[in-house]
Amino acid sequence: MERDPDGPMAEQAMLARFMPMHLLLDREGRVLGAGPTLRRMLQGPGLAGARFEDLFEVRSPGGAVTADQVLARAGHRFRLVARNGVRAGLRGMGERLPDGRMLMNLSFGIDLIAAVRELGLTDADFVATDLAMELLYLAEANAAVTRELRGLNLRLEGARLAAEEEALTDPLTGLRNRRAADLVLARLCAARMPFGLLHLDLDYFKSVNDTLGHAAGDHVLEVVGRILREELRVEDCVARIGGDEFLVLVVNRIELRVLQGIADRIIQRISEPIPVAGKVARISASIGIVRSPDVALPDPVRLMALADRALYAAKRAGRGRSIRLRSAAD
């Protein structure tokens, strides 16, 4: 590049207009001038006279430190990083001019987006023919689309989980439903996990519907659901599997005294009068108790059949009580 006849000021203005990230160095590698975007990156007007190696760390070519070494080894292509802590890397090409000065033209390359965000750059910081801003707009559009798709996926996943939860929940009591209970029972049996099973049926519930109405019956079921939730742990499965029929799976507890204690507390609380619409509903509960070890190979069908027999044995024995059957032979 020959000297501009109008002087160095005109030369600098031309370089700044066409190469906003240029670096002009003297024979010793000291800064004679820099483009406005590069000045903004290096954060300081006092660049004149600064040494190249004090401003930049050379990443490629290996072993180069000074500007002269970079141009001698790089074949006019190199990679730099500013020493002032700006994380965006630089790519560049350079040439030694006939008068001995060195001219380098830099760009952010793949670090463009990081540089724009970190330095607050706009299209005014790039030459009009530079594709940097078009690439930035495309990247931002892609990021916006990605964010929207991520949000849509999260909403769809939330809707899916909500639908699955609804499909496994009894809408009246908020307990698990028959389908959920079957799934949990099958999983416990398949995993050979120890558990207790309580099959509960409400006594005299039909008379509540007949004498107080179905709204009162619904209220009684809601109260029973609340009692069951309060008496069981979060990890246990409590389900309404029929009109006034409930199933409780007590995970990792098979001690008879524990299961009997749970059943006794449930029966006692359910037997208490339930106020409803200015009147009182009176019911009780019968419970059949079985344990997973009560059958040789835990199987949902066999365990439920045994629990049914235990439940009806409790009803025949006078209701409002719990009975445990040890095996199908009992």
N, C-alpha and C positions, 0 to 999 in steps of 0.2 A: 504494500500500500504506500503510494507516494504521498509526500507532504502536501497538504491542502494549501494552495497559494494564498488563501485568506487567513491562514494561521491555525494554530492548534485549537482555538476556541471553535472554529467552524468544523474542524475535524472531529472534535469531541461531540458536537451537536449532531453531526451526521451519524456517528457511531451510536450515540444514544437513541436516535430515532430508529435506526435499522437493526441495532443489536443491543437491546436494553439490558442484556446480561453479559456484555463483553468485559474483558479485563485487558487493559493495555499496560505493558510492563517495559521498563528500560532494559538495557543490555545486562544489568546486574540482577534483574528480576524484581525491581522495585516498582510500585504502582505509580503509573502516570495518569491513569484515568480508569473509570469503571462506569458501566451502565446504571441507570437509576434503579432498576429492579435488583441488580446485584448489590448496590449500595444499601438498599433497604434491607436486604438479607444480612449484610455484614454489619448493619446497625451502627453507622457512624460516618459523619462527613470527613473525618480526618484519616482518609485512606491514603492520600498522596504520600509517597515515600515509604509506605509499609512494604515489608518483604513478603513475597509470595508464600514462603514456607512458614511465616508467622501467621498467615491468614488461613491456610489450608493444610489439611493432612491428605497426602496422596494415597489413594487406595489402589490405583492401577495406573501405570505399570509398577510392578513390585520393585522396591529398592530406590525408586525415585523420590527425591525430597524437594529439590529446587525446581523452578520453572524450566530452567535450561535442561535439567535432567529429564523432566517430563517430556519435553518436545523431542529430545534426542532419542528417547527409548520407546515412546508410545506410538510412533507412526501416526502422529496427529490425533490420536484418540486416547482419552484418559477419563478417570473417575476421581472425584475429590469429595471431601466433606469439610465444612467450615469448622474452624476451631472454637467458634464462639458459642457452641452448644445447639445451634439450629440442627434439628434431626434430619432434615431433608438432604439427601445426597445430590451430587451434581455430576453431570456428564459433560464432556466438552471436546472440542477440536481446537487446535492451535497452529500457529505458523510464525516462523521468525521472518520479520520483514526485511527488505533490502538494507535498511539503515541500521539493523541490529536490534530494533525493538521487537518485542514478542506480543502477539495479539491472540487472545483466547476468547472463544465464544462458548458460553456455558448454557446448559438447560437443566431442568429438574428431572427429566426422564420419567421413570415410573413413580418417582416421589412427588409428582406434580400435585396430586390432591392433598398430600400431607403438607406441602409447602404453602399452598393456597390457604389452608385452614390455619396453619401456624403463623403465617406472616400477614394474613388478611389481604391477600393480593386480589386484584380485579383485572378485567380485560385491559384496563389502561396500563397495566404493568407489562403487557406483552405486545410485541409488534403486530400490526394489523393482519399480516399474512401468516402469523403463527397459529397452528392448529391447537395450541394448548387449551384455550378457552372452550373450543368445540368439544375437545376430549373431556374437559372438566364438566361441561353441561351434560354430556352423555353419561359420565360417571355418576353425577348427581341424580340424573333421571333414573339410572339403574338402581341407585341406592334407594330412591323414593319408591320405586316399584317393588324392590326387595322388602322394604319396611312394610308396605301395604300388604304384600303377600304373606309376610310373617304375621302381621296383625290378623289377616283373614284366616290363616291357619290356626292361630290361637283361638279365634272366635269359633271356628268350626270344631276344634278339639274340645272347647268348652261346651259347645252345644251337644257334641257326641257324648261327653261324660255326663252331662245333665240328663240326656235321654236315657243313657244306661242306668243312671241312678234312679230315674223315675220308673224305669221298667222293673227295677228290683225293690221298689218301695211300696208299702201299703199306703194308699193316699189318706185313709181315715186316721190311722194311729201313728203314722210315720215310722213304723217298724219295718223290718224286711218282709217281703212277701213269700209266697210258696216257692216261686222259682228261685229266689235268692237262697232260701233255706235248703232246697234240694242241691244247689250248687255247692254250698258250704259243706253240707253233710257228705256229698260225694268226694270233695277235696280232702276232708279230714280222714275219710276211710282210705282213700288212695294213698295218702301220706302216712298211714298207720299212726296217726297222732292220737294220744289218749284224750277222751272227752266224755262228758256226761250228757245225757239227753233227757230233757223234761218235756213230756207231752201234756199240755194243759187244756182243759175244757171248762167253760163257765157253767155252773149249775144255776138253774132257774132263770137263765137269761131270756128264754122265750116269754116268760110271764112279764118281764119288763117291757118287751115290745108290745105284748097284748094289752097290758093295763095302762102303761104310761106313753106308749107310742114309739115309733121308730126313731124319732129325734132323740128321745131319752135313751134308747138303746145305743145310738151312736155315741152319745156322751159317755155312757158307761164303758164302751169299748175304748174310747180315748183315755179315760181314767185308768183302765187296766193297762193300756200301752205305757202310760207314764210310770205306773208302779213297776212294770217289768224293766223298763230302762233304768230306773233308780236302783233296783235290786241286783242288776247284772253289771259286769265290767264292759268296757268299750270293746275289748277283744272277743267277747262272747257274741253269739248270734241270737237275736231275739226276733221272732217272726210271727206274724199272723197268717196262718195257713188255711183258715176257713172263716165262716161267719163269726163264731165265738170260740174258735180253736186256735191255740198258739203252740209254738215249738221253741224250745230254748236249748242251745248247744253251748255247754260250758267247757271251754277249751282248756286242755291240760289239767283238768281236775276230775278225778274219778273216785276220790274218797267218799264213801257213802255218807259219812257225817256231814261233809261239806254240801253235797247235793241235797241231802235231807234238810239241812238247815236253810238252804235257799228256798226249797219248796215250802217249808213251814212258814217262812217269812212272807212269801208271796200269798199263800192261802190266808194267813192272818190279815194282811192288809186288804185283800180283795173282799174279805168277809165283812169289813167295816161298812156301815151304811154310806151310800153315795147320794148326796143331795142333788136333785135335778128338777128344775122348773118348779120350785116350791114344794116338791114332794121328796120322797126318799126311795131309792132303789136298793134292794137287798139281794145280793147274789153270793155265791161261794165258788170255789174252784176245786176241781179234782185233777190230780197230777199223777201220771205214770212215769216212773224213773227207770232208766236203763243206763248201762255204762258200756263203752266200746269193748272192754274185755269180756262182756257177757256173751258174746258170740265168738266162735273160734277164729273166723276171719271176718273182721268188720265189714259189713255190707249194708248199704242204706236200706234196702228192702227188708232184710231180716231184722235190723234194728228198729225200723219203724213199726213192723208187725209186732215185735215184742213190746214196744212202747204203747201201742194201741191196746194190747191185752192188759198191760199194767194199768192204763188209764181206766178201762172199763171195770177192772177189778176194784179200783178205788171207788167208782160210782156205785157198784153193787154193794160195797162195804158201808155205804151210808153217805157218800159225797163229802165234800169239804175236807178231803184228806189226800195223802199221797201214798202210793204203794210202789215197791220196787220188785220186779220179777228178775230172778237170776238167770233164767234160761227159758227156752220155749217149753220145757217139760213142766215148769211150775204151774 
